[in-house]
C-alpha cells in the first residue's frame, strides 16, 4: 500500500477509534464516572493565573460558557489526536498490517496513555459524581480510562487492517474499489456510534450545571427571604455530584481527648433550630441574599471536660 493510501486509511481508522472512545467516555460520564472530557479542565485551570483567567472568562461570555467551550474543545482535540495517532500507526504498519505485534500497539496506545494520565491528573482522579470515596473513585476513573483507550487501540488496529487487506476470496484488489467499500462501511460505523454519542451528550447536557450555574435572584420577584431554590448559585463543576450519604461521615480527631464520629443520620437527629442569615459570595459582594437555614445543634466537648458551651454541627 502506498504512503498516501495508508495515511488516509489510518486517519479514518483513528477517527472512528476516537469516536468510539469518546462515546465510551460519554457513557461512563452518564454512569457518574469522571472522564478526561471534564477533569482536564479542572486540572488545567489551576495553572492559569487569576488575571488571564478572568479575561478569558469575559471574552467567552462568562464561566458557564467557558465550561462548555472547555468540554467541546476537549472532545474536538481528542478526535484530532486520535486521527493523527491512526495516521502515524498506518505509516509504520503499512508494509505488513497483519503482522503488527499486539504488545507494541497495546504498549503505545494503552499502557503509555494510562501512565501519563495517572501522573498528570493524579490530583483530580478522585473525582466522582456518585459520591464514591476518593481512593475508590481514583481507581474507578483509571479503570474507566483504561477501558476507553483499549477500545481505541483495538478499533485503530482492526480498522486499519480491515481497510488495508488486499485479498477478498480468490481476487486481489487495489486501493479502489475494495478499500472504497470498506471505507464506506467503517465510516458508517463511525457515524452510527457518533449518533449514539451525540444522544448521550444531549442527555448529559440536560443534567449538567449549565442551566442553573450563575442563577441570579433579582427584579420584581425579590422577597426579604430568598427561597432556597432561587438562591444565587455558582459551581465550577460541569456535573454536580450526587453524594451518597451512607458512604460519608463527620469525624473529629487529632489533638482532642473526646474523639467522635457521626453519620448523616446522627446529625439529622440532633435538635433543629431555624436561623435567618445573609450570605454573600466572597469574591462578589453584590451576589448576596437572605435565607432561612436550619441548624442541627449538639452538645459536644472535644476536651472531655464540659465548660457548658454548645459546640454546633450545622447542616
C-alpha positions in Angstrom: 0.0 0.0 0.0 1.3 3.4 -0.9 2.1 6.0 1.8 -0.8 8.3 0.8 -3.3 5.5 0.8 -2.0 4.2 4.2 -2.3 7.7 5.7 -5.8 8.0 4.5 -6.8 4.6 5.9 -5.0 5.4 9.2 -6.7 8.7 9.5 -10.1 7.1 9.0 -9.4 4.3 11.4 -8.1 6.7 14.0 -11.1 9.0 13.7 -13.5 6.1 14.1 -11.5 4.9 17.1 -11.6 8.3 18.6 -15.4 8.5 18.1 -15.8 5.1 19.8 -13.5 6.2 22.7 -15.4 9.5 23.1 -18.8 7.7 23.1 -17.5 5.3 25.7 -16.3 8.2 27.9 -19.8 9.8 27.5 -21.4 6.6 28.6 -19.1 6.4 31.6 -19.9 10.0 32.4 -23.6 9.2 32.3 -22.9 6.5 34.9 -21.2 9.0 37.2 -17.5 8.2 36.3 -15.1 11.0 35.9 -13.5 11.2 32.4 -10.9 13.3 30.7 -13.7 15.2 28.9 -14.4 17.0 32.2 -11.4 16.7 34.6 -8.9 18.0 32.0 -10.4 21.5 32.6 -10.3 21.0 36.4 -6.6 20.1 36.2 -5.5 22.8 33.8 -7.5 25.7 35.4 -5.2 25.7 38.4 -2.2 26.7 36.3 -3.9 29.9 34.9 -3.3 33.0 37.0 -6.4 35.0 38.0 -5.9 37.9 35.6 -5.8 35.9 32.4 -8.4 33.5 33.6 -10.9 36.3 34.3 -10.0 37.9 31.0 -10.7 34.7 29.1 -13.9 34.2 31.0 -15.1 37.6 30.0 -14.2 37.1 26.3 -16.3 33.9 26.1 -19.3 35.3 27.9 -18.8 34.0 31.5 -17.7 30.9 33.3 -20.7 28.9 32.2 -19.8 29.4 28.5 -16.1 28.7 29.4 -17.0 25.3 30.8 -19.0 24.4 27.7 -16.1 25.6 25.5 -13.7 23.5 27.6 -15.7 20.3 27.2 -16.3 20.9 23.5 -12.7 21.7 22.7 -11.5 18.6 24.7 -13.8 16.4 22.5 -12.6 18.0 19.3 -8.9 17.8 20.4 -9.4 14.2 21.3 -10.8 13.3 17.9 -7.9 15.2 16.2 -5.2 13.5 18.2 -6.9 10.1 17.6 -6.9 10.7 13.9 -3.2 11.7 13.9 -2.3 8.7 16.0 -4.1 6.4 13.5 -2.2 8.0 10.6 1.2 7.5 12.4 0.3 3.9 13.1 -0.6 3.3 9.5 2.6 4.9 8.3 4.7 2.4 10.2 2.4 -0.6 9.7 1.5 -0.1 6.0 4.0 -2.7 4.7 2.6 -5.6 6.7 -0.5 -4.5 8.7 -1.5 -8.1 9.6 1.7 -8.8 11.5 1.9 -5.8 13.8 2.7 -7.2 17.3 -0.2 -6.5 19.7 2.3 -5.9 22.6 3.6 -2.8 20.7 0.2 -1.3 20.0 -1.1 -2.0 23.5 2.1 -0.5 25.0 1.8 2.7 22.9 -1.9 3.2 22.8 -3.0 1.8 26.2 -0.2 1.5 28.8 1.6 4.7 27.9 -1.6 6.9 28.0 -2.7 5.3 31.3 0.7 6.1 32.9 0.7 9.6 31.5 -2.9 10.2 32.5 -2.3 8.9 36.1 0.8 11.1 36.6 -0.6 14.3 35.0 -4.1 14.1 36.5 -3.5 12.4 39.9 -4.8 15.3 41.9 -8.3 15.2 40.2 -8.5 11.4 39.6 -10.6 11.1 42.8 -13.5 13.0 41.3 -16.8 11.1 41.5 -20.3 12.1 40.5 -22.0 9.4 42.6 -20.3 10.1 45.9 -17.6 7.5 46.0 -14.7 7.9 48.5 -11.6 9.5 46.9 -9.4 6.4 46.7 -12.2 4.2 45.3 -13.1 7.0 42.8 -9.5 7.3 41.7 -9.4 3.5 40.9 -12.7 3.7 39.1 -11.5 6.7 37.0 -8.3 4.9 36.0 -10.2 1.6 35.1 -12.7 3.6 33.0 -9.9 5.4 31.2 -8.1 2.1 30.6 -11.2 0.6 29.0 -11.6 3.6 26.7 -8.0 3.7 25.4 -8.1 -0.1 25.0 -11.3 0.3 22.9 -9.4 2.9 20.8 -6.4 0.7 20.3 -8.5 -2.3 19.1 -10.5 -0.1 16.8 -7.5 1.5 15.2 -5.7 -1.8 14.6 -8.7 -3.7 13.4 -10.0 -0.8 11.3 -6.7 -0.3 9.5 -6.3 -4.0 8.9 -9.8 -4.1 7.5 -9.0 -1.2 5.1 -5.5 -2.5 4.2 -6.5 -6.1 3.3 -5.8 -6.7 -0.3 -7.3 -10.1 -0.8 -11.0 -11.0 -0.7 -11.6 -14.6 -1.6 -9.6 -15.5 -4.8 -9.4 -12.0 -6.0 -6.8 -9.3 -5.4 -8.0 -5.7 -5.3 -6.1 -2.5 -5.5 -6.9 0.6 -3.4 -10.1 1.0 -5.4 -12.8 -0.2 -5.4 -12.4 -2.7 -2.5 -10.9 -0.2 0.0 -13.6 2.3 -1.0 -16.3 0.0 0.0 -14.6 -0.9 3.2 -14.0 2.8 4.0 -17.7 3.4 3.5 -18.6 0.5 5.9 -16.1 1.8 8.5 -17.4 5.4 8.1 -21.0 4.2 8.5 -20.0 2.5 11.8 -18.4 5.7 12.9 -21.4 7.8 12.0 -23.7 5.3 13.9 -21.6 5.5 17.0 -21.3 9.3 16.7 -25.1 9.4 16.7 -25.3 7.4 19.9 -22.6 9.6 21.4 -24.5 12.8 20.4 -27.6 11.4 22.1 -25.6 10.8 25.3 -24.1 14.2 25.0 -27.5 15.8 24.9 -28.6 13.8 27.9 -25.6 14.9 29.8 -26.1 18.5 28.8 -29.6 18.4 30.3 -28.3 17.1 33.7 -25.2 19.4 33.7 -24.9 22.6 35.6 -25.3 24.8 32.6 -29.0 25.5 33.3 -28.5 26.9 36.8 -24.9 27.9 37.2 -24.8 31.6 37.8 -28.5 31.8 38.7 -29.4 35.3 40.0 -32.4 36.4 42.1 -33.5 39.9 41.1 -36.3 42.1 39.8 -39.9 42.3 40.9 -40.0 38.8 42.4 -37.4 39.6 45.2 -38.6 38.9 48.7 -37.0 39.6 52.1 -36.2 35.9 52.5 -34.8 34.3 49.3 -36.4 30.8 48.6 -33.7 28.2 48.6 -34.4 27.0 45.1 -33.9 30.6 43.8 -30.7 31.4 45.8 -27.7 32.6 43.8 -25.8 29.6 42.6 -22.4 29.1 41.2 -20.4 25.9 40.7 -17.2 25.1 39.0 -18.5 21.6 38.1 -19.8 20.6 34.7 -21.9 18.0 36.5 -22.6 18.4 40.2 -22.1 15.1 42.1 -24.9 13.2 43.8 -23.5 12.4 47.2 -24.3 9.0 48.7 -24.6 10.0 52.4 -24.2 6.4 53.5 -20.6 6.4 52.3 -19.5 9.6 54.3 -19.2 10.6 57.9 -18.1 13.5 60.0 -15.1 12.6 62.2 -13.5 14.7 64.9 -10.0 13.5 65.7 -6.4 14.7 66.1 -5.4 16.5 69.3 -8.7 16.0 71.2 -9.5 13.8 74.1 -13.0 13.1 73.0 -13.0 11.7 69.5 -16.3 11.4 67.8 -17.8 10.1 64.6 -21.3 11.0 63.2 -23.2 9.7 60.3 -25.6 11.9 58.4 -28.5 10.2 60.2 -26.9 11.1 63.5 -26.6 14.7 62.6 -30.1 14.9 61.2 -31.4 13.5 64.6 -30.0 16.5 66.6 -32.2 19.2 67.8 -33.1 21.6 65.0 -33.3 25.4 65.2 -34.1 27.9 62.5 -31.9 30.9 61.8 -32.2 33.7 59.2 -28.8 34.6 57.7 -27.5 36.8 54.9 -25.0 35.0 52.7 -22.6 36.7 50.2 -20.3 35.2 47.7 -16.7 36.0 48.8 -15.5 37.4 45.5 -18.6 39.4 44.6 -20.3 41.3 47.3 -23.2 42.1 45.1 -24.1 38.4 45.0 -25.9 38.2 48.3 -29.2 37.1 49.7 -31.0 36.4 53.0 -32.3 32.9 53.6 -33.8 30.8 56.4 -31.4 28.0 57.3 -31.8 25.1 59.7 -29.1 24.2 62.2 -28.7 20.9 64.0 -27.3 21.6 67.5 -25.5 19.0 69.6 -23.5 19.5 72.8 -20.0 18.2 72.3 -16.9 18.8 74.4 -13.7 17.9 72.5 -11.6 18.3 75.6 -13.6 15.8 77.6 -14.3 18.5 80.3 -17.6 20.3 79.7 -17.5 24.1 80.2 -21.2 24.5 79.4 -20.6 25.6 75.8 -22.6 24.2 72.9 -20.5 23.1 70.0 -22.8 23.1 67.0 -22.7 21.0 63.9 -24.6 22.9 61.2 -26.4 21.4 58.2 
